[in-house]
Amino acid sequence: MTLSLSDIPPCPADPEELRRLAASLETASSATRLATDHVLFTWGLLPGVYHAPEASELQQSLRQLGPASAEIDAGLRNARAAIETLADDLEAADRRRDALIARLREHEATASLAFPEASDPLGRRLADVERGDRELAFRREYAALVEDWDAAARACAAALRAIPDVSWTLARDLPAEETVLANPSTSVLDEAALPLLHRLARRDGADAARLLRQNPQWADIIRRGQPDAVATWWASLSPTTAAALVAGVPALIGNLDGVALADRVAANRARAAGHLADLRAKRDRALGLHGPAGAPRARVVPSANVNRIDREIAYFQAVAAGRKLLYAWDPSHGSLIEMSGDPSTAKAALFVVPGTNTTADSFYVEEPITRFANWQVRGGRESVVAFTVMTGPMPQLDEILSGGGPQWNHYAEDRAPEYAQFVKGVQAADPSLWTMSYEHSYGGGVGSAAEAYGGTVNARFLAASVGAADDYTPSADTAYFSAQGPDDINRYYAGLQLGPFGFGTRPESISDVNIVASGLPGVDPLNVALGAPFVIAASVDHHNRLMSDDEEVNGTVLNTVNQILNESRAEE
């Protein structure tokens, strides 16, 4: 029998890896404590902002979260201690293994320098006995080493088994039947929003305005309710109650996803008169027409700010007159959604999401951002209702140097849950509608990110789109289309992402995407000869053309989208 290094088994686990695992448990334990403290602190503010008969019961619903979190934290800490002890024991045994290997190598080195073996039988026998004793001693140490490893593992397992099972203190007071557990869950936001909505609807909505004035925080709670639940509640109201809520709390109803489409437009139309009065007063102040009593009135030359106010006045005059259909409007958040078409006759809904440089003023100007949607409604022969959607601030080119340009993908993440809520709101208000999203430029990043929040549609058309962030997975229930000019400005950085910068998924790389010819020209050799500024200017122009309603400029894409909408209606 010959001694060999291969006879010494390796350590069954790396002590440093075990310590890293123990450290991750410590991190999880700390995160659990911090998250619980944050939840309990925030929840503790509820009595100060939410006053209703059910408020006390709602406040007490999380009273056991602290003890439950303590149980989980204690279990994680005990598990960490057991794994750290295992790492220490294995490391000590590993040091003995290293010493054993060193002795074996030393023996191999000295054996080559030993005297030749005896030639007589007695000498050979004595040498064999000595070698056997030495090998036996080494193998006993091998066995002891393995036993030490096994003992350390058994001790760790025993320590882990000794950790008491979490008693789930939080769940003890929440008995539920199996049939209830099998049903889709409802969020706490539903549970908070729906009682408030029912409160507003009491006495045919007569008290709604007063209740919201006394409890302004209710509006934020209600708007976070699930659109399906809101739609069910709205459909249950009598026409008298619904009309009273539209008239009494138009700012809430006009921005509440799940309310019937026409009723939201009616609510926002009712808001227009009050806003017009504010705008006219604002214009007078800008012109110096309402200074302090006795103060001289300066002659003021109309400025760009006054011109913008005039555009906004003209827009809301059109809203008040019913020429423009305002579906959502929250100036404090920067959202504005305009509807085109008649929802009562529509079979399909088109959501147009413009991209970079979109602001509220984009809706007010002489050639508004809504032209693409309006063209599709005219081409839909009363079967299409369209929405031009800005759910919040979009990136601006003039903010690139200050950190607000389209190179950042966080705008898409910020707008994604809002856009998903909008999509679900339209679908909840009219489940019969076939839905399509037309996303231009940065709008494509919003539409892609919104799918993770449930904002899925039957078809998405990515027009000169930035695409999606890394690790994007398309929806199996959505048909994808993409069009882009050969020299579109986005092609210069398509598919490039580094953390919060850029979008790593090109539109053309999305699985099963249908590539649509844009009908736009490519690079003009004359521009190449004139220099890079002319090439870039043409690339930007071709990029913007995909939002045009001029058939001579954007006819191919306009008609392709119209054809997709027509085919959707034919299938029905």
C-alpha positions as CSV (number, residue, x, y, z in Angstrom):
1,M,0.0,0.0,0.0
2,T,1.4,3.4,-1.0
3,L,0.6,6.8,0.5
4,S,-0.8,9.4,-2.0
5,L,-2.0,13.0,-1.8
6,S,-5.1,11.8,-3.7
7,D,-6.1,9.7,-0.7
8,I,-6.7,13.0,1.3
9,P,-10.3,14.1,0.5
10,P,-10.9,17.8,-0.1
11,C,-12.8,20.1,2.3
12,P,-16.5,19.6,1.6
13,A,-17.1,23.4,1.5
14,D,-15.2,26.6,1.2
15,P,-15.2,28.4,4.6
16,E,-15.0,31.8,2.9
17,E,-18.0,31.0,0.7
18,L,-19.9,30.0,3.8
19,R,-19.0,33.3,5.5
20,R,-20.3,35.2,2.4
21,L,-23.5,33.2,2.7
22,A,-23.8,34.1,6.4
23,A,-23.2,37.8,5.5
24,S,-26.0,37.6,3.0
25,L,-28.3,36.4,5.7
26,E,-27.2,39.3,7.8
27,T,-28.1,41.6,4.9
28,A,-31.5,40.0,4.5
29,S,-32.1,40.3,8.3
30,S,-31.2,44.0,8.2
31,A,-33.4,44.7,5.1
32,T,-36.3,42.9,6.8
33,R,-36.0,45.1,9.9
34,L,-35.6,48.3,7.9
35,A,-38.5,47.5,5.6
36,T,-40.7,46.6,8.6
37,D,-39.8,49.8,10.4
38,H,-40.6,51.8,7.3
39,V,-44.0,50.1,6.8
40,L,-45.0,50.4,10.4
41,F,-43.9,54.1,10.5
42,T,-45.8,54.9,7.3
43,W,-48.8,52.9,8.5
44,G,-48.7,54.7,11.8
45,L,-49.4,57.9,10.0
46,L,-52.8,56.6,8.7
47,P,-54.9,58.0,11.6
48,G,-53.7,61.4,10.8
49,V,-54.7,61.3,7.1
50,Y,-57.6,58.9,6.9
51,H,-60.7,59.5,8.9
52,A,-63.6,57.1,8.4
53,P,-65.5,54.5,10.4
54,E,-63.3,51.7,9.1
55,A,-60.1,53.6,9.7
56,S,-59.5,52.2,13.2
57,E,-59.9,48.6,12.0
58,L,-57.7,49.3,9.0
59,Q,-55.0,50.8,11.3
60,Q,-55.0,47.7,13.5
61,S,-54.7,45.3,10.5
62,L,-50.9,45.4,10.6
63,R,-50.5,45.4,14.4
64,Q,-48.8,42.0,14.4
65,L,-46.3,42.9,11.6
66,G,-43.7,43.9,14.2
67,P,-43.8,40.5,16.1
68,A,-43.9,38.5,12.9
69,S,-40.8,40.4,11.5
70,A,-39.0,39.8,14.8
71,E,-39.6,36.1,14.4
72,I,-38.2,36.1,10.9
73,D,-35.2,38.3,12.0
74,A,-34.4,35.9,14.9
75,G,-34.5,32.9,12.6
76,L,-32.1,34.6,10.1
77,R,-29.7,35.6,12.8
78,N,-29.6,32.0,14.2
79,A,-29.1,30.6,10.8
80,R,-26.2,33.0,10.2
81,A,-24.6,32.0,13.5
82,A,-24.9,28.3,12.7
83,I,-23.3,28.8,9.2
84,E,-20.5,31.0,10.6
85,T,-19.7,28.2,13.2
86,L,-19.6,25.6,10.5
87,A,-17.2,27.8,8.5
88,D,-14.9,28.1,11.6
89,D,-15.0,24.4,12.3
90,L,-14.2,23.5,8.6
91,E,-11.4,26.0,8.6
92,A,-9.8,24.5,11.7
93,A,-10.1,21.0,10.1
94,D,-8.7,22.4,6.8
95,R,-5.6,23.6,8.7
96,R,-5.1,20.1,10.0
97,R,-5.5,18.8,6.4
98,D,-2.8,21.3,5.2
99,A,-0.5,20.1,7.9
100,L,-1.1,16.4,6.9
101,I,-0.4,17.2,3.3
102,A,2.9,19.0,4.3
103,R,4.0,16.0,6.3
104,L,3.2,13.6,3.5
105,R,5.2,15.7,1.0
106,E,8.0,15.9,3.5
107,H,8.0,12.1,3.8
108,E,8.0,11.7,0.0
109,A,11.0,14.0,-0.2
110,T,13.0,12.3,2.5
111,A,12.2,8.8,1.2
112,S,14.1,9.5,-2.0
113,L,17.2,10.2,0.2
114,A,16.9,7.2,2.4
115,F,19.4,4.3,2.5
116,P,18.7,1.4,0.0
117,E,16.3,-1.2,1.3
118,A,17.9,-4.1,3.1
119,S,18.5,-7.2,1.0
120,D,18.0,-9.7,3.7
121,P,14.5,-11.1,4.5
122,L,14.5,-9.8,8.1
123,G,15.5,-6.3,7.0
124,R,12.8,-6.2,4.4
125,R,10.3,-7.4,6.8
126,L,11.2,-4.7,9.4
127,A,11.0,-2.0,6.7
128,D,7.6,-3.3,5.6
129,V,6.3,-3.2,9.2
130,E,7.6,0.4,9.6
131,R,6.0,1.5,6.4
132,G,2.7,-0.1,7.3
133,D,2.6,1.6,10.7
134,R,3.4,4.9,9.1
135,E,0.6,4.5,6.5
136,L,-1.8,3.3,9.1
137,A,-1.1,6.4,11.2
138,F,-1.6,8.7,8.2
139,R,-4.9,6.9,7.3
140,R,-6.1,7.3,10.9
141,E,-5.5,11.0,10.6
142,Y,-7.4,11.0,7.3
143,A,-10.3,9.3,8.9
144,A,-10.2,11.7,11.9
145,L,-10.2,14.6,9.4
146,V,-13.3,13.3,7.7
147,E,-15.0,12.7,11.0
148,D,-14.3,16.3,12.0
149,W,-15.9,17.5,8.8
150,D,-18.9,15.3,9.4
151,A,-19.2,16.4,13.0
152,A,-19.1,20.1,12.0
153,A,-21.9,19.5,9.4
154,R,-24.0,17.5,11.8
155,A,-23.6,20.3,14.4
156,C,-24.7,22.9,11.9
157,A,-27.7,20.9,10.8
158,A,-28.7,20.4,14.4
159,A,-28.4,24.1,15.0
160,L,-30.5,24.9,12.0
161,R,-33.1,22.4,13.0
162,A,-33.2,23.9,16.5
163,I,-34.4,27.3,15.0
164,P,-38.1,27.3,15.8
165,D,-40.5,27.4,12.9
166,V,-42.0,30.9,12.3
167,S,-45.3,30.9,14.0
168,W,-46.6,33.4,11.5
169,T,-48.0,35.7,14.2
170,L,-49.2,38.0,11.5
171,A,-51.5,35.3,10.1
172,R,-53.0,34.0,13.3
173,D,-55.8,36.6,13.2
174,L,-56.4,36.2,9.5
175,P,-58.3,32.9,9.0
176,A,-59.3,32.2,5.4
177,E,-61.2,29.5,3.7
178,E,-59.5,27.5,0.9
179,T,-61.9,28.8,-1.7
180,V,-61.0,32.3,-0.7
181,L,-57.3,31.6,-1.0
182,A,-57.9,30.1,-4.5
183,N,-59.4,33.3,-5.8
184,P,-57.4,36.2,-7.3
185,S,-56.1,38.4,-4.6
186,T,-57.1,42.0,-4.2
187,S,-54.7,44.7,-3.2
188,V,-54.8,46.8,-0.1
189,L,-55.3,49.7,-2.4
190,D,-58.6,48.2,-3.6
191,E,-59.6,47.7,0.0
192,A,-58.9,51.3,0.8
193,A,-60.2,52.9,-2.4
194,L,-63.6,51.2,-2.7
195,P,-65.0,52.1,0.8
196,L,-64.1,55.8,0.0
197,L,-65.8,55.6,-3.4
198,H,-68.9,54.2,-1.8
199,R,-68.8,57.0,0.8
200,L,-68.7,59.6,-2.0
201,A,-71.6,58.0,-3.7
202,R,-73.9,58.1,-0.7
203,R,-77.0,60.3,-0.9
204,D,-76.7,60.3,-4.7
205,G,-73.2,61.9,-4.5
206,A,-74.6,65.1,-2.8
207,D,-71.8,65.1,-0.2
208,A,-68.9,64.1,-2.4
209,A,-67.5,67.6,-2.9
210,R,-67.7,68.4,0.8
211,L,-66.1,65.1,1.8
212,L,-63.1,65.6,-0.6
213,R,-62.6,69.2,0.7
214,Q,-62.5,67.9,4.3
215,N,-60.3,64.9,3.3
216,P,-58.2,65.9,0.3
217,Q,-55.9,62.9,0.9
218,W,-58.7,60.6,-0.2
219,A,-58.1,61.5,-3.9
220,D,-54.6,60.0,-3.9
221,I,-55.9,56.8,-2.2
222,I,-58.8,56.5,-4.7
223,R,-56.7,57.0,-7.8
224,R,-54.4,54.1,-6.8
225,G,-57.4,51.7,-6.8
226,Q,-57.5,49.0,-9.4
227,P,-59.3,50.1,-12.6
228,D,-61.4,46.9,-12.8
229,A,-62.7,47.5,-9.3
230,V,-63.4,51.2,-10.1
231,A,-65.2,50.2,-13.3
232,T,-67.4,47.7,-11.4
233,W,-68.3,50.4,-8.9
234,W,-69.0,53.1,-11.6
235,A,-71.3,50.7,-13.5
236,S,-73.3,50.1,-10.3
237,L,-74.2,53.7,-9.9
238,S,-77.5,55.2,-10.9
239,P,-77.3,57.8,-13.8
240,T,-78.3,60.4,-11.2
241,T,-75.4,59.6,-8.9
242,A,-72.9,59.3,-11.7
243,A,-73.9,62.7,-13.1
244,A,-73.7,64.3,-9.6
245,L,-70.2,63.0,-9.1
246,V,-69.1,64.3,-12.6
247,A,-70.4,67.7,-11.6
248,G,-69.4,67.7,-8.0
249,V,-65.9,66.2,-8.0
250,P,-64.8,66.5,-11.7
251,A,-61.0,66.6,-10.9
252,L,-61.3,63.2,-9.3
253,I,-63.7,61.6,-11.8
254,G,-61.8,63.1,-14.8
255,N,-58.6,61.3,-13.7
256,L,-60.0,58.1,-12.3
257,D,-59.0,55.0,-14.4
258,G,-62.0,52.7,-14.8
259,V,-64.6,55.4,-15.1
260,A,-66.6,55.3,-18.4
261,L,-64.7,57.1,-21.2
262,A,-67.4,59.6,-22.0
263,D,-68.0,60.4,-18.4
264,R,-64.3,61.3,-17.9
265,V,-64.4,63.6,-20.8
266,A,-67.6,65.3,-19.4
267,A,-65.9,65.8,-16.0
268,N,-62.8,67.4,-17.6
269,R,-65.0,69.6,-19.8
270,A,-66.7,70.8,-16.6
271,R,-63.3,71.8,-15.2
272,A,-62.4,73.9,-18.3
273,A,-64.5,76.9,-17.3
274,G,-62.7,77.4,-14.0
275,H,-59.3,76.9,-15.5
276,L,-60.1,79.5,-18.2
277,A,-60.9,82.0,-15.5
278,D,-57.5,81.3,-13.9
279,L,-55.7,81.5,-17.2
280,R,-57.2,84.9,-18.0
281,A,-56.2,86.3,-14.6
282,K,-52.7,84.9,-15.2
283,R,-52.5,86.6,-18.5
284,D,-53.6,89.9,-17.1
285,R,-50.9,89.6,-14.4
286,A,-48.3,88.9,-17.1
287,L,-49.4,92.0,-18.9
288,G,-49.4,94.1,-15.8
289,L,-53.1,94.8,-16.0
290,H,-53.9,94.1,-12.3
291,G,-51.3,95.7,-10.2
292,P,-51.8,97.2,-6.7
293,A,-54.3,100.0,-6.3
294,G,-52.8,103.3,-7.3
295,A,-49.7,101.7,-8.8
296,P,-48.8,102.9,-12.3
297,R,-49.5,100.4,-15.1
298,A,-46.5,99.7,-17.2
299,R,-46.8,99.0,-20.9
300,V,-45.8,95.4,-21.3
301,V,-44.8,93.9,-24.7
302,P,-46.4,90.4,-25.1
303,S,-43.7,87.8,-24.2
304,A,-43.3,84.2,-25.1
305,N,-45.0,83.4,-21.8
306,V,-48.0,85.4,-22.7
307,N,-48.1,83.7,-26.1
308,R,-48.1,80.3,-24.4
309,I,-50.9,81.4,-22.1
310,D,-52.9,82.5,-25.1
311,R,-52.4,79.0,-26.7
312,E,-53.5,77.3,-23.5
313,I,-56.6,79.6,-23.3
314,A,-57.5,78.7,-26.9
315,Y,-57.1,75.0,-26.1
316,F,-59.3,75.0,-23.1
317,Q,-61.9,77.1,-24.9
318,A,-62.0,74.2,-27.4
319,V,-62.4,71.8,-24.5
320,A,-65.2,73.8,-22.9
321,A,-66.9,74.0,-26.3
322,G,-66.6,70.2,-26.8
323,R,-64.3,70.5,-29.8
324,K,-61.5,68.8,-28.0
325,L,-62.1,65.8,-25.7
326,L,-59.9,66.0,-22.6
327,Y,-59.7,62.5,-21.1
328,A,-57.2,63.1,-18.3
329,W,-55.5,66.3,-17.0
330,D,-53.4,66.7,-13.9
331,P,-51.2,69.8,-14.3
332,S,-49.6,69.3,-10.9
333,H,-48.2,66.0,-12.1
334,G,-47.7,67.0,-15.8
335,S,-50.2,64.6,-17.3
336,L,-52.6,65.4,-20.2
337,I,-54.4,62.8,-22.4
338,E,-56.7,63.9,-25.2
339,M,-59.3,61.6,-26.8
340,S,-60.5,61.6,-30.4
341,G,-63.5,59.9,-31.7
342,D,-66.8,58.5,-30.4
343,P,-66.3,55.7,-27.7
344,S,-70.0,54.7,-28.1
345,T,-69.4,53.5,-31.7
346,A,-65.7,52.4,-31.4
347,K,-64.6,48.8,-31.9
348,A,-60.8,49.6,-31.5
349,A,-58.8,52.0,-29.4
350,L,-55.5,53.5,-30.5
351,F,-53.1,54.8,-27.9
352,V,-50.5,57.3,-29.3
353,V,-47.5,57.8,-27.1
354,P,-45.3,60.6,-28.3
355,G,-41.7,60.8,-27.1
356,T,-38.9,63.2,-26.4
357,N,-39.8,66.9,-26.1
358,T,-43.5,66.3,-25.4
359,T,-45.0,68.8,-23.1
360,A,-48.5,70.1,-22.4
361,D,-47.8,72.9,-24.9
362,S,-47.4,70.2,-27.6
363,F,-51.2,69.8,-27.3
364,Y,-51.8,73.6,-27.5
365,V,-49.8,74.6,-30.5
366,E,-51.2,75.2,-34.0
367,E,-50.0,71.8,-35.2
368,P,-50.7,69.7,-32.1
369,I,-49.2,66.4,-31.2
370,T,-52.7,64.8,-31.6
371,R,-52.7,65.0,-35.4
372,F,-51.6,61.3,-35.9
373,A,-54.4,60.1,-33.6
374,N,-57.0,62.4,-35.3
375,W,-56.1,61.1,-38.7
376,Q,-56.6,57.5,-37.6
377,V,-60.0,58.4,-36.2
378,R,-61.0,60.0,-39.5
379,G,-59.8,56.9,-41.3
380,G,-61.6,54.6,-38.9
381,R,-65.1,55.6,-40.0
382,E,-66.4,56.0,-36.4
383,S,-65.0,52.6,-35.4
384,V,-61.8,53.9,-33.8
385,V,-61.4,56.0,-30.7
386,A,-57.8,57.3,-30.2
387,F,-55.9,58.8,-27.2
388,T,-52.8,60.9,-27.4
389,V,-51.1,60.0,-24.1
390,M,-48.7,62.0,-21.8
391,T,-49.0,60.5,-18.3
392,G,-46.2,62.7,-16.9
393,P,-43.0,64.6,-17.7
394,M,-41.1,63.3,-20.7
395,P,-37.4,63.9,-21.5
396,Q,-36.4,67.2,-23.1
397,L,-33.5,67.7,-25.4
398,D,-32.6,71.1,-23.8
399,E,-32.1,69.3,-20.5
400,I,-29.4,66.9,-21.7
401,L,-26.6,68.8,-19.9
402,S,-28.6,69.0,-16.7
403,G,-29.5,65.3,-16.6
404,G,-32.9,65.3,-18.1
405,G,-32.4,64.2,-21.7
406,P,-33.5,61.1,-23.5
407,Q,-30.2,59.4,-22.8
408,W,-31.7,58.4,-19.4
409,N,-34.0,55.4,-19.3
410,H,-35.5,56.3,-15.9
411,Y,-38.2,58.4,-17.6
412,A,-39.5,55.2,-19.1
413,E,-39.5,53.5,-15.7
414,D,-41.3,56.5,-14.1
415,R,-44.0,56.7,-16.8
416,A,-44.5,52.9,-17.1
417,P,-46.8,52.3,-14.2
418,E,-48.8,55.3,-15.1
419,Y,-49.2,54.2,-18.7
420,A,-50.1,50.7,-17.6
421,Q,-52.8,52.2,-15.3
422,F,-54.2,54.2,-18.2
423,V,-54.3,51.1,-20.5
424,K,-56.0,49.0,-17.8
425,G,-58.4,51.9,-17.2
426,V,-59.6,52.0,-20.8
427,Q,-59.8,48.2,-21.0
428,A,-61.8,48.1,-17.8
429,A,-64.2,50.8,-18.9
430,D,-64.9,49.1,-22.2
431,P,-63.6,45.5,-22.3
432,S,-64.9,45.0,-25.8
433,L,-62.3,47.3,-27.4
434,W,-59.4,45.9,-29.3
435,T,-56.4,48.0,-28.3
436,M,-53.3,49.1,-30.1
437,S,-50.4,51.3,-28.9
438,Y,-48.5,53.5,-31.4
439,E,-45.3,54.6,-29.6
440,H,-43.0,57.1,-31.2
441,S,-39.3,57.7,-30.2
442,Y,-39.0,57.6,-26.4
443,G,-42.6,56.5,-26.1
444,G,-41.5,53.0,-27.1
445,G,-39.4,52.7,-23.9
446,V,-42.5,53.7,-21.9
447,G,-44.7,51.1,-23.7
448,S,-42.1,48.3,-23.2
449,A,-41.6,49.0,-19.5
450,A,-45.4,49.3,-19.0
451,E,-45.9,45.6,-20.0
452,A,-44.3,44.5,-16.7
453,Y,-47.0,46.4,-14.9
454,G,-49.9,44.8,-16.8
455,G,-50.1,47.5,-19.5
456,T,-50.4,45.0,-22.4
457,V,-52.4,45.7,-25.6
458,N,-53.3,43.6,-28.6
459,A,-50.7,45.3,-30.9
460,R,-47.8,47.6,-30.4
461,F,-46.3,49.7,-33.2
462,L,-42.9,51.0,-32.4
463,A,-42.2,54.1,-34.7
464,A,-38.6,55.2,-34.7
465,S,-38.6,53.8,-31.2
466,V,-35.8,53.6,-28.7
467,G,-37.0,50.0,-28.1
468,A,-36.6,48.6,-24.6
469,A,-34.2,48.2,-21.7
470,D,-31.9,45.2,-21.3
471,D,-33.5,41.8,-20.4
472,Y,-36.8,42.9,-22.0
473,T,-39.3,40.0,-22.5
474,P,-42.2,40.7,-25.0
475,S,-45.7,39.8,-24.2
476,A,-47.0,36.5,-25.8
477,D,-50.4,38.1,-26.2
478,T,-49.2,41.1,-28.2
479,A,-48.4,41.5,-31.9
480,Y,-45.4,43.8,-32.5
481,F,-44.6,46.1,-35.5
482,S,-41.7,48.4,-36.1
483,A,-40.9,51.1,-38.6
484,Q,-37.9,53.4,-38.8
485,G,-36.2,55.5,-41.5
486,P,-33.0,54.1,-42.9
487,D,-31.0,57.1,-41.4
488,D,-33.2,57.7,-38.3
489,I,-31.3,59.5,-35.6
490,N,-32.0,56.6,-33.1
491,R,-30.0,54.2,-35.3
492,Y,-26.8,55.8,-34.1
493,Y,-27.2,54.5,-30.6
494,A,-29.8,51.7,-30.9
495,G,-29.2,48.7,-28.7
496,L,-26.7,50.5,-26.5
497,Q,-27.2,50.5,-22.7
498,L,-25.0,51.1,-19.7
499,G,-27.1,51.0,-16.5
500,P,-29.4,54.0,-16.5
501,F,-28.1,55.2,-19.9
502,G,-29.7,54.1,-23.1
503,F,-31.9,51.1,-24.1
504,G,-30.3,47.7,-24.8
505,T,-33.0,46.1,-26.9
506,R,-33.5,47.4,-30.4
507,P,-37.1,47.4,-31.8
508,E,-36.0,45.2,-34.7
509,S,-34.6,42.6,-32.3
510,I,-37.9,41.9,-30.5
511,S,-39.0,38.3,-31.1
512,D,-41.4,37.9,-33.9
513,V,-41.6,41.6,-34.6
514,N,-43.1,42.6,-38.0
515,I,-40.8,45.0,-39.8
516,V,-42.8,47.7,-41.7
517,A,-41.2,49.7,-44.5
518,S,-41.3,53.3,-43.3
519,G,-41.4,54.9,-46.8
520,L,-38.9,57.4,-45.7
521,P,-35.8,58.3,-47.7
522,G,-32.3,57.4,-46.6
523,V,-29.1,59.4,-46.4
524,D,-28.9,62.1,-49.1
525,P,-25.4,62.2,-50.7
526,L,-25.7,66.0,-51.0
527,N,-26.0,66.2,-47.2
528,V,-23.0,64.0,-46.8
529,A,-21.0,66.3,-49.0
530,L,-22.2,69.4,-47.0
531,G,-21.2,67.9,-43.7
532,A,-22.3,66.1,-40.6
533,P,-24.8,68.9,-39.4
534,F,-26.8,68.4,-42.6
535,V,-26.8,64.6,-42.2
536,I,-28.0,64.9,-38.5
537,A,-30.7,67.4,-39.4
538,A,-32.1,65.1,-42.0
539,S,-32.0,62.2,-39.6
540,V,-34.0,64.1,-37.0
541,D,-36.5,65.3,-39.6
542,H,-37.0,61.7,-40.8
543,H,-37.4,60.6,-37.2
544,N,-40.1,63.3,-36.6
545,R,-42.0,62.5,-39.8
546,L,-43.4,59.3,-38.2
547,M,-45.7,61.5,-36.1
548,S,-47.0,63.4,-39.1
549,D,-50.6,63.2,-40.4
550,D,-49.5,64.3,-43.9
551,E,-49.8,61.4,-46.3
552,E,-47.2,62.9,-48.6
553,V,-44.7,62.8,-45.7
554,N,-45.8,59.7,-43.7
555,G,-48.4,58.0,-45.9
556,T,-46.9,54.5,-45.6
557,V,-47.0,54.3,-41.8
558,L,-50.4,56.1,-41.6
559,N,-52.0,53.6,-43.9
560,T,-50.3,50.6,-42.3
561,V,-51.6,51.5,-38.9
562,N,-55.1,52.2,-40.4
563,Q,-55.0,48.8,-42.0
564,I,-54.1,47.0,-38.8
565,L,-57.0,48.8,-37.0
566,N,-59.3,47.8,-39.9
567,E,-58.2,44.2,-39.8
568,S,-58.8,44.1,-36.0
569,R,-62.4,45.2,-36.6
570,A,-62.9,42.7,-39.4
571,E,-61.8,39.9,-37.1
572,E,-64.5,40.8,-34.7
